[in-house]
């Protein structure tokens, strides 16, 4: 059974940093394009970034320069390093794996809550 599990969500103050982890099991992530998404209450799920199998990453303007995606294929794990966090970054963060087409992914994690508040 293929499974992806996110961890690392927490309550953090504005301007703070946080690292999220997405670990896969039952498959080898090295073959996949992977991504991070987030969904805030009352809002649609939105992309946070995508990382290709070779390690090249792409980000939307909303997080560019603040968020960094990386991956360690040997550990079957993807990371999201977030800095200069803002209250608008508050959301449930999800990892996704195996991009099938435009915004369509084969696998999703269950999500981890990030709350940015003083």
Sine and cosine of phi, psi and omega as CSV:
sin_phi,cos_phi,sin_psi,cos_psi,sin_omega,cos_omega
0.00,0.00,0.80,-0.60,0.01,-1.00
-0.99,0.11,0.71,-0.70,-0.04,-1.00
-0.54,-0.84,0.60,-0.80,0.11,-0.99
-0.81,-0.59,0.75,-0.66,-0.07,-1.00
-0.81,-0.58,0.83,-0.56,0.08,-1.00
-1.00,-0.03,0.47,-0.88,0.09,-1.00
-0.47,-0.89,0.26,-0.96,0.07,-1.00
0.95,-0.30,-0.13,0.99,0.03,-1.00
-0.89,0.46,0.53,-0.85,-0.09,-1.00
-0.24,-0.97,0.08,-1.00,0.15,-0.99
-1.00,-0.03,0.80,-0.60,-0.04,-1.00
-0.67,-0.74,0.51,-0.86,0.00,-1.00
-0.98,0.20,0.45,-0.89,0.08,-1.00
-0.81,0.58,0.66,-0.75,-0.07,-1.00
1.00,0.04,-0.14,0.99,-0.02,-1.00
-0.99,0.13,-0.02,-1.00,-0.02,-1.00
-0.80,-0.60,0.37,-0.93,0.00,-1.00
-0.39,-0.92,0.56,-0.83,0.04,-1.00
-0.89,-0.46,0.79,-0.61,0.08,-1.00
-0.96,-0.29,0.49,-0.87,0.00,-1.00
-0.80,-0.60,0.61,-0.79,0.10,-1.00
-0.77,-0.63,0.90,-0.44,-0.04,-1.00
-0.91,-0.42,0.75,-0.66,0.00,-1.00
-0.99,-0.15,0.47,-0.88,0.11,-0.99
-0.63,-0.77,0.44,-0.90,0.00,-1.00
0.98,0.20,0.10,0.99,0.00,-1.00
-0.34,-0.94,0.13,-0.99,0.03,-1.00
-0.92,-0.39,0.91,-0.42,-0.14,-0.99
-0.96,0.29,-0.29,0.96,-0.08,-1.00
-0.84,0.54,-0.39,0.92,-0.02,-1.00
-1.00,0.08,-0.16,0.99,-0.17,-0.98
-0.97,-0.23,0.59,-0.81,0.43,-0.90
-0.95,0.32,0.66,-0.75,-0.02,-1.00
-0.76,-0.65,0.33,-0.95,-0.03,-1.00
-0.49,-0.87,0.27,-0.96,0.14,-0.99
-0.89,-0.46,0.63,-0.77,0.07,-1.00
-0.75,-0.66,0.25,-0.97,0.12,-0.99
-0.57,-0.82,0.43,-0.90,0.04,-1.00
-0.63,-0.77,0.88,-0.48,0.06,-1.00
-1.00,-0.07,0.40,-0.92,0.00,-1.00
-0.82,0.57,0.76,-0.65,0.04,-1.00
0.97,0.23,0.10,0.99,-0.02,-1.00
-0.82,-0.57,0.36,-0.93,0.04,-1.00
-0.96,0.27,0.45,-0.89,0.09,-1.00
-0.89,0.45,0.67,-0.74,-0.04,-1.00
-0.73,-0.68,0.51,-0.86,0.00,-1.00
-0.96,0.29,0.59,-0.81,0.06,-1.00
-0.95,-0.31,-0.46,0.89,0.03,-1.00
0.22,-0.98,0.30,-0.95,-0.02,-1.00
-0.72,-0.69,0.62,-0.78,0.07,-1.00
-0.80,-0.60,0.79,-0.62,-0.01,-1.00
-0.97,0.24,0.24,-0.97,0.00,-1.00
-0.86,0.52,-0.54,0.84,-0.01,-1.00
-0.99,0.15,-0.12,0.99,0.08,-1.00
0.95,-0.31,-0.16,0.99,0.05,-1.00
-0.94,0.34,0.72,-0.69,-0.05,-1.00
-0.87,-0.50,0.48,-0.88,0.00,-1.00
-0.74,-0.67,0.59,-0.81,-0.08,-1.00
-0.70,-0.71,0.53,-0.85,0.17,-0.99
-0.96,0.26,0.33,-0.94,-0.03,-1.00
-0.87,0.50,-0.47,0.88,-0.07,-1.00
-0.89,0.46,-0.42,0.91,-0.05,-1.00
-0.82,-0.57,-0.10,0.99,-0.06,-1.00
-0.85,0.53,0.75,-0.66,-0.03,-1.00
1.00,0.02,-0.25,0.97,0.02,-1.00
-0.93,-0.38,-0.55,0.83,-0.05,-1.00
-0.94,-0.35,0.57,-0.82,0.05,-1.00
-0.70,-0.71,0.78,-0.62,0.06,-1.00
-0.98,-0.21,0.67,-0.74,0.09,-1.00
-0.62,-0.78,0.17,-0.98,-0.01,-1.00
-0.56,-0.83,0.52,-0.86,0.11,-0.99
-0.81,-0.59,1.00,-0.09,-0.09,-1.00
-0.90,0.43,-0.49,0.87,0.02,-1.00
-0.91,0.42,-0.48,0.88,0.03,-1.00
-0.99,-0.16,0.06,1.00,-0.02,-1.00
0.83,0.56,0.64,0.77,-0.16,-0.99
-0.70,-0.71,0.60,-0.80,0.11,-0.99
-0.87,-0.49,0.50,-0.86,-0.06,-1.00
-0.81,-0.59,0.43,-0.90,0.16,-0.99
-0.76,-0.66,0.93,-0.37,0.04,-1.00
-0.99,-0.16,0.88,-0.48,-0.08,-1.00
-0.91,-0.41,0.76,-0.64,0.04,-1.00
-0.80,-0.60,0.24,-0.97,0.02,-1.00
0.73,0.68,0.77,0.64,-0.07,-1.00
-0.92,0.40,0.57,-0.82,-0.03,-1.00
-0.85,-0.53,0.38,-0.92,0.04,-1.00
-0.81,0.58,-0.53,0.85,0.02,-1.00
-0.93,0.37,-0.21,0.98,0.07,-1.00
-0.99,0.15,-0.11,0.99,0.03,-1.00
-0.88,0.47,0.83,-0.56,-0.06,-1.00
-0.04,-1.00,0.17,-0.99,0.26,-0.97
-1.00,0.04,0.79,-0.62,-0.04,-1.00
-0.97,-0.23,0.74,-0.67,-0.04,-1.00
-0.85,-0.52,0.58,-0.81,0.19,-0.98
-0.98,-0.21,0.46,-0.89,-0.02,-1.00
-0.70,-0.71,0.50,-0.86,-0.04,-1.00
-0.64,-0.77,0.51,-0.86,0.04,-1.00
0.92,0.39,0.99,0.17,-0.02,-1.00
-0.94,0.34,0.85,-0.52,-0.04,-1.00
-1.00,-0.09,-0.45,0.89,-0.05,-1.00
-0.02,-1.00,-0.25,-0.97,-0.05,-1.00
-0.85,0.53,0.94,-0.34,0.07,-1.00
0.87,0.50,0.34,0.94,0.02,-1.00
-0.90,-0.43,0.84,-0.54,-0.08,-1.00
-0.83,-0.55,0.54,-0.84,0.01,-1.00
-0.97,0.26,-0.63,0.78,-0.10,-1.00
-0.82,-0.57,0.57,-0.82,0.07,-1.00
-0.72,-0.69,0.54,-0.84,0.16,-0.99
-1.00,0.08,0.01,-1.00,-0.08,-1.00
-1.00,0.00,-0.22,0.98,0.05,-1.00
0.99,-0.14,0.44,-0.90,0.07,-1.00
-0.64,-0.77,0.67,-0.74,-0.13,-0.99
-1.00,0.09,0.77,-0.64,0.14,-0.99
-0.89,-0.46,0.83,-0.56,0.02,-1.00
-0.84,-0.54,0.83,-0.56,0.01,-1.00
-0.93,-0.36,0.94,-0.35,-0.09,-1.00
-0.35,-0.94,0.52,-0.85,0.07,-1.00
-1.00,-0.08,0.00,0.00,0.00,0.00
